[in-house]
Amino acid sequence: MTKIDGATLIARSLKSQGVDLMFGVVGFPVVPIAVAAQKEGIRYFGFRNEQAASYAAGVAGYLTGRPAACLTVSGPGMIHAIAGLSNAWSNCWPMILLGGANDSYQNGQGAFQEAPQIEAARPFVKYAARPDSLARIPDYIEQAVRTSLYGRPGATYLDLPNDIITDKIEEEDFNLPPYCPAPPATLADPREVKKAIEVLRSAKQPLVIVGKGAAYSQAEDQVREFINTTQLPFLPTPMGKGVIPDSHKLSVASARSDALGGADVVFLIGARLNWILHFGLPPRFKEDVKFIHLDIAADEIGTNVPCEVPLVGDASSVMDQLNTALKEDSFTFDKDSEWLATLSEKARDNEKAVEAMCDDEQVPMGYYRVLREIRDQMPPDHLLVSEGANTMDISRSVLMHDEPRQRIDAGSFGTMGVGTGFAIAAAAVSPEKKVVCVQGDSAFGFSGMEIEVACRYQLPITFVIVNNNGIGGGFDSLDRNQPNPAQYTIAARYERMIEAFGGKGYFATTPEEMTTALKEAIRDPNPNIVNIMIDPKAQRKPQKFEWLTR
């Protein structure tokens, strides 16, 4: 008769359900879980703060389509990780938070770090529970994994008391449930599929918007076939970039405002009409625009504006339905249409304006010149993490992507501070690829200490800090008697931080210094930082509309 403890049973149950990555910070009472996870073959990455660890777990779920785990201590540790739960909730990414808790027999007595953890997690999760016995731990973990994946993906939470973790059980007294398979491939109503094609066929100024839902469902082959068959112009959302290559001739990303404002029919593929798309409302869109909406969740259909054609189902499966229907009754949008000509002309004008700023060699440098250098130095097979106000927004128009899930940024929640955790997760998921994390100095500061994690695990990450000495707009000097609330230390030498942990740092103030530093850093398989000073007054190209409709 062999006994195992609860920590081993938790780890074994996670591994049996395909949870291969765990990020966290250990302490009472979860140290045994981290140790057991490593013994069971789960790769554990120890962070410095639970917030960054929880961000890592969420984005790992997005990249792999399978939830990763975040492990935290009780009380404050679990509460810090709610940041990642909320980010996964907003972005619809699968993850599992495992929160340690006080012994269950001390509930209500003011135990060490006792807190209402299930209640705290509940607003941001699809499932929250506390196992009621050791024997049922595998069932709870299977439920948490399945719920995070099925339907609209999202976060789940398990509360793990110390007595559950340390107690022991005979191996014959529990059963591991079967591996939870990928979600069923749900299909749209065939009548709606046919109607969608007819509405698109009748459109004079159609537009396809490709969202990160299409990237998550790995629908790139089907979406590319659809665009190549119909020859419809398309616009990717920030994390929908690469589902169809940005270099594709039908991309109208450079004419975004004109495409959104002029379309009479918009086909949303895994994209939501939230703030990123201005809620589907005027003046960003036409008053009478018709929406065809493909989404995994029926309750997303009709959000903010009426839906002409609802396509509820898995993006890859529904796009297969559309492609099959097109084989029987195909159509191709007129390549000589005035709509395409107008968008192409506007795109060329905007691209010329952007390239002129990218080629500006003045010192101090602007955002566009820095991002052009990153674009020119980037290896083909890479993962990009981008965050920061202007840094992230401008990078969308300068950094091009030809593969899906190649770009990760602040996403639907617009969360600043996610970049370092995201970069570590990206390197954990794809250790064979170079990860380039491009951040503003403010964004880097949220989780800058996590560079020690990158060094400890020798992850192939280059952190590029675009430094303007502040939040949003920059500053030339610091008034120490009355600092501006958005101001930071002038010309802070962030690159020296990584040298404390064995990495290499670079500091650049001119295009020549930047070129030399990036060339060496991006080719170095070890973690490093390139700290680039820019003009504090540098701004993005003037926008026709604010990003957020007010």
C-alpha positions as CSV (number, residue, x, y, z in Angstrom):
1,M,0.0,0.0,0.0
2,T,1.5,3.3,-1.1
3,K,0.5,6.7,0.2
4,I,1.0,10.0,-1.5
5,D,0.4,13.5,-0.2
6,G,-2.0,16.1,-1.5
7,A,0.7,18.1,-3.2
8,T,1.7,15.1,-5.3
9,L,-1.9,14.3,-6.1
10,I,-2.5,17.9,-7.2
11,A,0.6,17.9,-9.4
12,R,-0.2,14.5,-10.9
13,S,-3.7,15.5,-11.6
14,L,-2.6,18.7,-13.4
15,K,-0.1,16.8,-15.5
16,S,-2.7,14.2,-16.5
17,Q,-4.9,17.0,-17.8
18,G,-2.1,18.5,-19.9
19,V,-1.1,21.3,-17.7
20,D,2.6,21.5,-18.5
21,L,3.6,24.9,-17.3
22,M,3.4,26.5,-13.8
23,F,4.4,30.0,-12.9
24,G,4.4,31.3,-9.3
25,V,6.0,32.4,-6.1
26,V,6.4,29.8,-3.3
27,G,5.9,30.0,0.4
28,F,3.4,28.7,2.9
29,P,1.6,26.5,2.2
30,V,2.4,25.8,-1.5
31,V,6.1,24.9,-1.5
32,P,5.3,21.1,-1.7
33,I,3.1,21.6,-4.8
34,A,5.9,23.3,-6.7
35,V,8.3,20.6,-5.8
36,A,5.8,17.8,-6.7
37,A,5.0,19.6,-10.0
38,Q,8.7,19.4,-11.0
39,K,8.8,15.7,-10.1
40,E,5.7,15.1,-12.2
41,G,7.3,16.7,-15.3
42,I,5.6,20.1,-15.1
43,R,8.0,23.0,-15.8
44,Y,7.9,25.5,-13.0
45,F,9.1,29.1,-13.3
46,G,9.7,30.9,-10.0
47,F,8.8,34.6,-10.2
48,R,9.4,37.5,-7.9
49,N,5.8,38.7,-7.8
50,E,2.5,36.9,-8.3
51,Q,1.2,39.6,-10.5
52,A,3.7,38.9,-13.3
53,A,3.4,35.2,-12.7
54,S,-0.4,35.4,-13.2
55,Y,0.1,37.4,-16.4
56,A,2.5,34.7,-17.7
57,A,0.0,31.9,-17.0
58,G,-2.8,33.6,-18.9
59,V,-0.7,34.3,-22.0
60,A,0.7,30.8,-22.0
61,G,-2.9,29.6,-22.3
62,Y,-3.4,31.9,-25.3
63,L,-0.3,30.7,-27.0
64,T,-0.8,26.9,-26.4
65,G,-4.6,26.6,-26.3
66,R,-4.2,24.7,-23.0
67,P,-4.3,26.3,-19.5
68,A,-1.1,27.0,-17.6
69,A,-1.1,27.2,-13.8
70,C,-0.2,30.1,-11.5
71,L,0.7,29.0,-8.0
72,T,0.5,31.5,-5.1
73,V,0.7,31.5,-1.4
74,S,-2.4,32.3,0.7
75,G,-3.9,35.8,1.3
76,P,-1.7,38.6,-0.2
77,G,-0.1,36.2,-2.7
78,M,-3.4,35.0,-4.1
79,I,-4.8,38.6,-4.1
80,H,-1.8,39.8,-6.1
81,A,-2.6,37.2,-8.7
82,I,-6.1,38.5,-9.3
83,A,-4.4,40.9,-11.7
84,G,-3.7,37.9,-14.0
85,L,-7.2,36.5,-13.5
86,S,-8.8,39.7,-14.6
87,N,-6.5,40.0,-17.6
88,A,-7.4,36.4,-18.7
89,W,-11.1,37.2,-18.0
90,S,-11.0,40.2,-20.3
91,N,-9.0,38.5,-23.0
92,C,-10.8,35.2,-22.8
93,W,-7.7,33.1,-22.2
94,P,-7.6,29.8,-20.3
95,M,-5.6,29.6,-17.1
96,I,-5.8,28.1,-13.6
97,L,-4.9,29.9,-10.4
98,L,-3.9,27.7,-7.5
99,G,-4.1,29.6,-4.3
100,G,-2.8,28.2,-1.1
101,A,-5.0,28.7,2.0
102,N,-5.0,28.2,5.7
103,D,-5.9,24.9,7.3
104,S,-9.6,24.3,6.8
105,Y,-10.2,23.6,10.5
106,Q,-9.0,27.2,11.3
107,N,-11.5,28.9,9.1
108,G,-13.0,31.9,10.8
109,Q,-10.4,32.0,13.6
110,G,-8.1,34.6,12.1
111,A,-5.7,32.1,10.7
112,F,-2.4,33.2,9.1
113,Q,-3.2,35.1,5.9
114,E,-6.8,33.9,6.0
115,A,-8.8,35.7,3.4
116,P,-12.1,35.3,1.4
117,Q,-10.2,34.0,-1.6
118,I,-12.9,32.2,-3.5
119,E,-15.1,35.3,-3.2
120,A,-12.2,37.5,-4.4
121,A,-11.6,35.4,-7.4
122,R,-15.2,34.8,-8.4
123,P,-15.9,38.0,-10.5
124,F,-13.1,37.1,-12.9
125,V,-13.4,33.3,-13.2
126,K,-15.7,30.8,-14.8
127,Y,-15.2,28.4,-11.9
128,A,-14.0,28.7,-8.3
129,A,-14.0,25.8,-5.8
130,R,-12.2,24.3,-2.8
131,P,-11.7,20.5,-2.9
132,D,-13.7,18.8,-0.1
133,S,-11.4,15.8,0.1
134,L,-8.1,14.4,-1.1
135,A,-9.9,11.7,-3.1
136,R,-11.8,14.3,-5.2
137,I,-8.8,16.5,-6.1
138,P,-8.4,15.0,-9.5
139,D,-12.1,15.7,-10.2
140,Y,-11.8,19.3,-9.2
141,I,-8.8,19.8,-11.4
142,E,-10.4,18.1,-14.4
143,Q,-13.4,20.5,-13.9
144,A,-11.2,23.5,-13.7
145,V,-9.3,22.6,-16.8
146,R,-12.4,21.7,-18.8
147,T,-14.3,24.8,-17.7
148,S,-11.3,27.0,-18.7
149,L,-11.4,25.6,-22.2
150,Y,-15.0,24.9,-23.1
151,G,-17.3,27.6,-24.5
152,R,-15.7,31.0,-24.1
153,P,-12.2,30.3,-22.7
154,G,-11.3,31.9,-19.3
155,A,-9.8,31.7,-15.9
156,T,-10.6,29.2,-13.1
157,Y,-9.6,29.1,-9.5
158,L,-8.9,26.3,-7.0
159,D,-8.5,27.1,-3.3
160,L,-6.0,24.7,-1.6
161,P,-6.0,24.5,2.2
162,N,-2.8,23.5,3.9
163,D,-4.4,20.3,5.3
164,I,-5.4,19.2,1.8
165,I,-1.8,19.8,0.6
166,T,-0.1,17.9,3.4
167,D,-2.6,15.1,4.1
168,K,-1.9,11.7,2.6
169,I,-4.0,9.2,0.7
170,E,-3.6,5.6,-0.5
171,E,-3.0,5.4,-4.2
172,E,-5.8,2.9,-4.6
173,D,-8.3,5.4,-3.0
174,F,-8.5,7.8,-5.9
175,N,-8.9,7.8,-9.7
176,L,-7.5,10.2,-12.3
177,P,-10.3,11.2,-14.7
178,P,-9.5,10.8,-18.4
179,Y,-7.6,13.5,-20.1
180,C,-9.9,16.4,-21.0
181,P,-9.9,16.7,-24.8
182,A,-9.9,20.0,-26.8
183,P,-13.3,21.6,-26.9
184,P,-15.9,20.2,-29.3
185,A,-15.7,21.8,-32.8
186,T,-19.0,23.7,-32.7
187,L,-20.6,24.7,-36.0
188,A,-22.8,27.6,-37.0
189,D,-26.3,27.2,-38.4
190,P,-25.9,26.3,-42.1
191,R,-28.6,28.8,-43.0
192,E,-26.7,31.6,-41.4
193,V,-23.5,30.5,-43.2
194,K,-25.4,30.8,-46.5
195,K,-26.8,34.1,-45.5
196,A,-23.4,35.5,-44.5
197,I,-22.1,34.7,-48.0
198,E,-25.1,36.4,-49.6
199,V,-24.7,39.5,-47.5
200,L,-21.0,39.7,-48.4
201,R,-21.8,39.2,-52.0
202,S,-24.2,42.1,-52.0
203,A,-21.8,44.5,-50.3
204,K,-20.3,47.5,-52.1
205,Q,-17.7,48.3,-49.5
206,P,-17.1,45.1,-47.5
207,L,-14.5,44.7,-44.7
208,V,-13.2,41.6,-42.8
209,I,-11.9,42.2,-39.3
210,V,-9.7,39.4,-38.0
211,G,-9.5,39.3,-34.2
212,K,-7.4,37.4,-31.6
213,G,-10.2,34.9,-31.3
214,A,-9.2,33.7,-34.8
215,A,-5.6,33.5,-33.6
216,Y,-6.5,31.6,-30.4
217,S,-8.6,29.0,-32.3
218,Q,-5.7,28.5,-34.8
219,A,-8.0,29.3,-37.7
220,E,-5.2,30.9,-39.8
221,D,-5.4,28.3,-42.6
222,Q,-9.1,28.7,-43.0
223,V,-9.1,32.5,-42.8
224,R,-6.3,32.7,-45.3
225,E,-8.2,30.5,-47.7
226,F,-11.4,32.6,-47.3
227,I,-9.6,35.9,-48.0
228,N,-7.7,34.4,-51.0
229,T,-11.0,33.0,-52.4
230,T,-13.2,36.1,-51.9
231,Q,-10.5,38.8,-52.3
232,L,-12.1,40.8,-49.6
233,P,-10.1,43.5,-47.9
234,F,-9.2,42.8,-44.3
235,L,-8.1,44.6,-41.1
236,P,-6.4,42.8,-38.2
237,T,-7.0,43.8,-34.6
238,P,-3.7,44.3,-32.7
239,M,-3.4,40.6,-31.7
240,G,-5.1,39.4,-34.9
241,K,-2.0,40.5,-36.8
242,G,-0.4,37.5,-38.6
243,V,-3.4,35.3,-38.9
244,I,-3.2,36.6,-42.5
245,P,0.3,38.0,-43.2
246,D,0.5,41.8,-42.7
247,S,2.3,41.8,-46.1
248,H,-0.8,40.5,-47.9
249,K,-2.0,42.8,-50.7
250,L,-5.5,42.9,-49.3
251,S,-4.5,44.2,-45.8
252,V,-5.9,47.7,-45.2
253,A,-4.3,48.2,-41.8
254,S,-2.6,51.3,-43.1
255,A,-6.0,52.8,-44.0
256,R,-7.8,51.7,-40.8
257,S,-9.9,54.8,-40.2
258,D,-11.1,54.9,-43.8
259,A,-11.8,51.2,-43.9
260,L,-13.9,51.2,-40.6
261,G,-15.7,54.5,-41.5
262,G,-16.6,53.5,-45.1
263,A,-17.6,49.8,-44.8
264,D,-21.2,48.9,-45.5
265,V,-20.7,45.3,-44.4
266,V,-18.2,44.2,-41.7
267,F,-17.4,40.5,-41.1
268,L,-16.0,40.0,-37.6
269,I,-13.9,36.9,-37.2
270,G,-13.2,36.3,-33.5
271,A,-13.3,40.1,-32.8
272,R,-15.5,41.9,-30.3
273,L,-17.2,45.3,-30.7
274,N,-15.6,46.6,-27.6
275,W,-13.5,49.8,-27.1
276,I,-10.8,48.6,-29.5
277,L,-13.3,48.7,-32.3
278,H,-15.2,51.7,-30.9
279,F,-18.2,49.6,-30.0
280,G,-19.3,49.4,-33.7
281,L,-20.8,52.9,-33.4
282,P,-20.7,56.2,-35.3
283,P,-18.6,58.2,-36.0
284,R,-16.1,55.4,-36.3
285,F,-18.6,53.3,-38.3
286,K,-21.5,54.1,-40.7
287,E,-24.9,54.4,-39.1
288,D,-26.4,51.7,-41.3
289,V,-23.4,49.3,-41.4
290,K,-24.3,45.6,-41.4
291,F,-22.3,43.2,-39.1
292,I,-21.7,39.5,-39.6
293,H,-20.3,38.3,-36.3
294,L,-18.5,35.0,-35.8
295,D,-17.9,34.2,-32.1
296,I,-17.7,31.2,-29.9
297,A,-20.1,32.8,-27.4
298,A,-23.7,33.4,-28.3
299,D,-24.0,36.1,-25.7
300,E,-21.4,38.2,-27.5
301,I,-23.6,38.5,-30.6
302,G,-25.4,41.8,-30.8
303,T,-23.3,43.6,-28.2
304,N,-23.6,47.3,-28.7
305,V,-25.1,47.1,-32.2
306,P,-27.6,44.7,-34.0
307,C,-26.1,41.8,-35.8
308,E,-27.2,41.1,-39.4
309,V,-25.9,37.5,-39.4
310,P,-24.9,35.5,-36.3
311,L,-22.3,32.8,-36.7
312,V,-21.9,31.1,-33.4
313,G,-19.2,28.5,-33.2
314,D,-15.5,27.8,-33.2
315,A,-13.7,30.1,-35.6
316,S,-11.7,27.4,-37.5
317,S,-14.8,25.2,-37.9
318,V,-17.1,27.9,-39.0
319,M,-14.5,29.2,-41.5
320,D,-14.3,25.7,-42.9
321,Q,-18.1,25.8,-43.3
322,L,-17.8,29.1,-45.2
323,N,-15.0,27.8,-47.4
324,T,-17.0,24.7,-48.2
325,A,-20.0,26.8,-49.1
326,L,-17.9,29.0,-51.4
327,K,-16.7,25.9,-53.3
328,E,-20.3,25.3,-54.2
329,D,-21.2,28.9,-54.9
330,S,-18.1,31.1,-55.0
331,F,-17.8,34.8,-55.5
332,T,-14.8,37.1,-55.8
333,F,-14.9,40.8,-54.9
334,D,-14.1,43.1,-57.8
335,K,-10.4,43.9,-57.7
336,D,-11.1,47.0,-59.8
337,S,-13.7,48.4,-57.4
338,E,-13.6,52.0,-56.3
339,W,-13.6,50.8,-52.7
340,L,-10.3,48.9,-53.0
341,A,-8.8,51.7,-55.0
342,T,-9.7,54.3,-52.3
343,L,-8.3,52.1,-49.5
344,S,-5.1,51.3,-51.4
345,E,-4.5,55.0,-52.1
346,K,-5.0,56.0,-48.5
347,A,-2.9,53.1,-47.3
348,R,0.0,54.2,-49.6
349,D,-0.2,57.8,-48.3
350,N,-0.1,56.7,-44.7
351,E,2.7,54.2,-45.3
352,K,4.8,57.0,-46.9
353,A,4.2,59.2,-43.9
354,V,5.2,56.5,-41.5
355,E,8.3,55.6,-43.5
356,A,9.4,59.2,-43.6
357,M,9.3,59.2,-39.7
358,C,11.0,55.8,-39.6
359,D,13.9,57.2,-41.7
360,D,14.3,60.4,-39.6
361,E,17.9,60.3,-38.3
362,Q,17.6,63.3,-35.9
363,V,19.0,63.1,-32.4
364,P,17.3,62.6,-30.0
365,M,15.4,59.9,-31.8
366,G,11.6,59.5,-32.2
367,Y,9.6,56.3,-31.7
368,Y,9.4,55.5,-35.4
369,R,13.1,55.4,-35.9
370,V,13.6,53.1,-32.9
371,L,10.8,50.8,-34.1
372,R,12.2,50.7,-37.7
373,E,15.5,49.5,-36.3
374,I,13.8,46.8,-34.3
375,R,11.9,45.8,-37.5
376,D,15.1,45.6,-39.5
377,Q,17.0,43.6,-37.0
378,M,14.2,41.1,-36.0
379,P,14.9,37.5,-37.0
380,P,12.1,35.9,-39.1
381,D,11.2,33.3,-36.5
382,H,10.5,35.4,-33.4
383,L,7.9,36.3,-30.8
384,L,7.2,40.0,-30.1
385,V,5.8,41.4,-26.8
386,S,4.9,45.0,-27.0
387,E,3.4,47.3,-24.3
388,G,3.5,51.0,-23.3
389,A,1.2,53.8,-24.5
390,N,2.9,55.3,-27.6
391,T,5.5,52.5,-27.8
392,M,2.8,49.8,-28.3
393,D,0.4,51.8,-30.4
394,I,3.0,53.0,-32.9
395,S,4.6,49.5,-33.1
396,R,1.3,48.2,-34.6
397,S,1.9,50.3,-37.7
398,V,5.7,49.7,-38.0
399,L,6.3,46.1,-36.9
400,M,4.9,43.6,-39.3
401,H,3.9,40.0,-38.7
402,D,3.4,37.1,-41.1
403,E,2.6,34.4,-38.5
404,P,-0.3,34.1,-36.1
405,R,0.3,34.4,-32.3
406,Q,3.5,36.2,-33.1
407,R,2.5,39.4,-31.5
408,I,1.4,39.8,-27.9
409,D,0.4,43.2,-26.4
410,A,-1.8,44.7,-23.8
411,G,-5.0,43.2,-25.3
412,S,-8.6,43.8,-24.4
413,F,-7.9,45.0,-20.9
414,G,-5.3,47.5,-22.0
415,T,-3.1,46.3,-19.1
416,M,0.2,48.0,-18.6
417,G,2.9,46.0,-16.8
418,V,2.2,42.7,-18.6
419,G,5.2,42.7,-20.9
420,T,7.9,41.1,-18.8
421,G,5.6,38.3,-17.6
422,F,4.4,37.8,-21.1
423,A,7.9,37.6,-22.5
424,I,8.9,34.9,-19.9
425,A,5.9,32.9,-20.8
426,A,6.5,33.2,-24.5
427,A,10.1,32.0,-24.0
428,A,8.8,29.1,-21.9
429,V,6.3,28.1,-24.5
430,S,8.7,28.4,-27.5
431,P,12.3,28.2,-26.1
432,E,13.6,27.8,-29.7
433,K,12.5,31.3,-30.7
434,K,13.9,34.7,-29.9
435,V,11.6,36.8,-27.8
436,V,11.8,40.6,-28.2
437,C,10.0,42.6,-25.5
438,V,9.5,46.2,-26.6
439,Q,8.3,48.4,-23.7
440,G,8.1,52.0,-22.6
441,D,10.1,52.9,-19.5
442,S,6.9,53.1,-17.5
443,A,5.6,49.7,-18.6
444,F,9.0,48.1,-17.8
445,G,8.9,49.5,-14.3
446,F,5.8,47.6,-13.3
447,S,7.7,44.2,-13.3
448,G,11.3,45.1,-14.0
449,M,12.6,42.8,-11.2
450,E,11.3,39.8,-13.2
451,I,14.4,40.2,-15.5
452,E,16.1,38.2,-12.8
453,V,13.8,35.3,-13.7
454,A,14.8,35.6,-17.3
455,C,18.4,35.4,-16.3
456,R,18.0,32.6,-13.8
457,Y,16.4,30.4,-16.5
458,Q,18.6,31.7,-19.3
459,L,15.7,32.6,-21.5
460,P,16.4,34.1,-25.0
461,I,14.7,37.4,-24.4
462,T,15.9,40.9,-25.5
463,F,14.1,43.6,-23.5
464,V,14.1,46.9,-25.4
465,I,13.2,49.9,-23.3
466,V,12.0,53.0,-25.3
467,N,12.8,55.6,-22.7
468,N,11.2,59.0,-22.6
469,N,11.5,59.6,-18.8
470,G,7.8,59.3,-18.0
471,I,4.3,58.0,-18.5
472,G,2.9,58.8,-21.9
473,G,4.6,62.1,-22.7
474,G,8.2,62.5,-21.6
475,F,10.3,65.0,-19.7
476,D,13.6,66.8,-20.1
477,S,14.3,67.5,-16.5
478,L,13.2,66.5,-13.0
479,D,11.9,69.0,-10.5
480,R,12.7,67.2,-7.2
481,N,10.8,69.7,-5.1
482,Q,7.6,69.1,-7.1
483,P,7.9,66.2,-9.6
484,N,5.2,65.9,-12.2
485,P,3.0,62.9,-11.4
486,A,3.9,61.3,-14.7
487,Q,7.6,61.9,-14.4
488,Y,10.5,59.5,-13.8
489,T,14.2,59.8,-13.2
490,I,15.9,61.4,-16.2
491,A,17.9,59.0,-18.4
492,A,17.6,56.1,-15.9
493,R,20.1,53.4,-16.6
494,Y,17.7,50.5,-16.6
495,E,20.2,48.3,-18.6
496,R,22.4,48.1,-15.6
497,M,19.8,46.2,-13.7
498,I,20.2,43.0,-15.8
499,E,24.0,43.1,-15.3
500,A,23.4,42.4,-11.6
501,F,22.0,39.0,-12.6
502,G,24.6,38.1,-15.2
503,G,22.8,39.5,-18.3
504,K,24.2,42.2,-20.6
505,G,23.0,45.8,-20.9
506,Y,23.2,48.3,-23.7
507,F,22.6,52.1,-23.6
508,A,21.9,54.0,-26.8
509,T,21.2,57.7,-27.5
510,T,22.0,57.8,-31.3
511,P,20.9,55.7,-34.3
512,E,24.4,54.4,-34.7
513,E,24.6,53.2,-31.0
514,M,21.2,51.7,-31.3
515,T,22.0,49.8,-34.5
516,T,25.1,48.3,-33.0
517,A,23.4,47.4,-29.7
518,L,20.3,45.8,-31.2
519,K,22.3,43.8,-33.8
520,E,24.4,42.2,-31.0
521,A,21.6,41.9,-28.4
522,I,19.0,40.2,-30.7
523,R,21.5,37.7,-31.9
524,D,22.6,36.9,-28.3
525,P,20.7,33.8,-27.0
526,N,21.0,35.1,-23.5
527,P,18.8,37.6,-21.8
528,N,19.7,41.3,-22.2
529,I,18.4,44.8,-22.1
530,V,18.7,47.6,-24.7
531,N,17.9,50.9,-23.1
532,I,17.2,53.5,-25.8
533,M,16.8,57.2,-25.0
534,I,14.3,59.1,-27.3
535,D,13.1,62.6,-27.6
536,P,10.9,63.2,-24.6
537,K,8.6,65.2,-26.9
538,A,8.3,62.5,-29.5
539,Q,4.7,61.6,-30.4
540,R,2.8,59.3,-32.8
541,K,1.5,60.4,-36.2
542,P,-1.7,62.5,-35.8
543,Q,-4.8,60.3,-35.6
544,K,-8.1,61.0,-37.3
545,F,-9.9,59.4,-34.3
546,E,-8.8,58.8,-30.7
547,W,-8.2,55.1,-30.0
548,L,-11.0,55.1,-27.5
549,T,-14.3,56.5,-28.6
550,R,-15.3,59.0,-25.9
